[in-house]
Amino acid sequence: MVEITASLVLQVVQTIALIVGIAYYLTIMRNQQKTRELSLRAQELTLKSQEQALETREALMFMQIYNESHNDPTFIEALQRTHELEIHTYEDMLKILENEDNRFALSRLGMFYEGVGVLVKEGYVSIRLVALLMTGMTRRWWERLYKSWIEEGREKYNFKRWMSEAEYLYNELMKYTEEHPELKT
């Protein structure tokens, strides 16, 4: 028969305490692992939510661009009016601007493209969306109406950034269509 002594009781208590301690430690480690997994999952969901919010914002801005151009009678009239114009020099531009309707049409288009250029440059709207919607009309507008005289106009008025964002938009569209020849016009 086993004699129960104080040292035996102490060893049993120590063994039980060690087992309880190990079990407690393992429980805590499992809980920490679950917490980390839940935290990572929450971060993934937050990131997905942010990506969806960005996509939604870009879609809304794109629709505003669409509505300000393809869905706006003043834009369509300005675009049609400028189809009749061709500018080769700064003097040509000055003559064309003498007519109030021409001045309005050129201003309407210029301000629109300047704004779209800012949105593209700042990454709020992708150049891909702009290319899909309006490469042809943007290219025609820049090449027939602004490209030939803008440098001279910038120099004359000491306004180096005049239409710089519209020019940026045009240049980015040309780069994009080089990389995506199916969109060339």
N, C-alpha and C positions, 0 to 999 in steps of 0.2 A: 504494500500500500504506500502511497505517496504521502509524504509528510508535507503539510502546507506550512511553509515558513514565510516570514516577512519578505525574505529575498525572493522567493518564488512568486509571491503576490506582486511584488514590485516589478519583476520581469514580465509577468503577464500584463500588468497595467501598462508598462512601457511598450510592449508589443502591440497592445490594443490601441494605444495612443499613436504609435507609429502608423498603424494601418488606417486609423481615422484621419490622421494628418495627410497621408498619401491620397486617400480618397477625396478629402477636402481639396487638396491641391489639384488633383485631376479634374474635379468638378469646376473649380475656378478656371482652369486652363480651357476646358471645353466651352464654358460660358464666354470667355474672352475671345475664343475662336469664332463662336457664333456671332458675337458682337461685331468683330472685325468683318465677317462676311456680310452681316446686315448693313454695316456702314459702307462697305464697298458697293453693295447693291443700291443703297440710297444715293451714293455718289453717281453711279451709272444712270439711275433714273433722273437725277437732277441734271446731269449732262445731256441726256436725251431730251429732257424738257426744254433746256436752253437751246439746243439745236433746233427743235421744232419751233420755238419762239422766233429764232433768227430766220428760219425758212418762211414762217408766216409773215414776219416783218418785210422780208425781201419780196414776197408775193404781193403784199399790200402796196409797197412802193412801186413795184412793176405795174400793177393795175393803175396806179395814179399816173405813171408815165403813159400807159396806154390811153387812159381817159384824157390826158392833156394833149395827146397827139391824135391818134386814130379816131377818137370819139368826140373831138372838139371841133365844131364848125369853124372857129377862128383860126385854128391851126391848119385845117384842111384848106381853107381859102388862102391862107398865107402861103402854104406849100404850092398850091396851084398857081398863084400869082408869080411865085419865084421861078416856076418852070419856064416862064416866058423870058426871064432875065438871064443875061450872061455877063459876067464881069471879068475883065482882064487886067485892069489897072485901078489904082486908087482914084484916078480922075473919073473912070467909068462909074465907080461906086458913088462918088459925089453927085454925078449927073442923075443917077438912078434915085438917089435919096431926095432929090428935089420934089419928087412926086410923093405925096403924103401916104397913099396906099402902099407904095413900094417900101417906104420907110417903116410903116407898121408891119408889113409882111416880113421884112428882113429882121426887124427887132423881135417880133414874135418868135420866129424860128431861132434866132441867135440866143435869146434868153432861155428858150427851152433846152437847146443843146448844151449850153453852158451849165445849166442845172443838172442835166443827166450826166454830164462829165464829172461833176463833183460827186454825185452818188456812186458812180463807178470807181472813181479814184479812191474814195474813202471805204470802198468795199461793201456799201449798203445794197448795191445791185450788181449782179455779176455781168461781165461783158458778154457772156454767152446769151443771157436773156435779151440784152439789147441787140446783139447780132441776129438772133432769131427773129426779132420784131422789125428792125429798121436799118439794116446795113445799107440797103440800096438807097433809101431816101437820105440817110446821113451822108453817105459818100457823095451823092449827087449834090447835096447842099454845100458841103465843104469844098469840093473840087470846082464847082461851077460858080460859087458865090463868094467864098471867103479866102480860099487858099492864095489866090493871085494878088491880093491887095493888103492882107492883114499885116504883114511885116512892115510895109511902108506906112500904114496907118499907125502902128505901134510906135514907129520912129517919129513920125510927125507930131504925135500928141504925147510922146514920152510916157507911154502907157504900155509897159513891157508885158503885162499880163492880160491885155485885152483879148478876150476870147480864148484864153489859154486852156481853160477846162474843156471847151468845145473841141479845141485842137487835140487835146489829150484823148478825148473820146474817139475822135476820128483815127488817131494813130493806133490806139488800142484795138479798134475795130479792124483796122488793116492787118495788124499782127495776128489777131484772132482768125481772120479769114485766110491768112497764109497757112496757119496751122490746121484749119478746117476748110479745105477748098470746096467742099459741098455747099458752103454758105456764100461763096463769092458771087458778086453780082456784076 
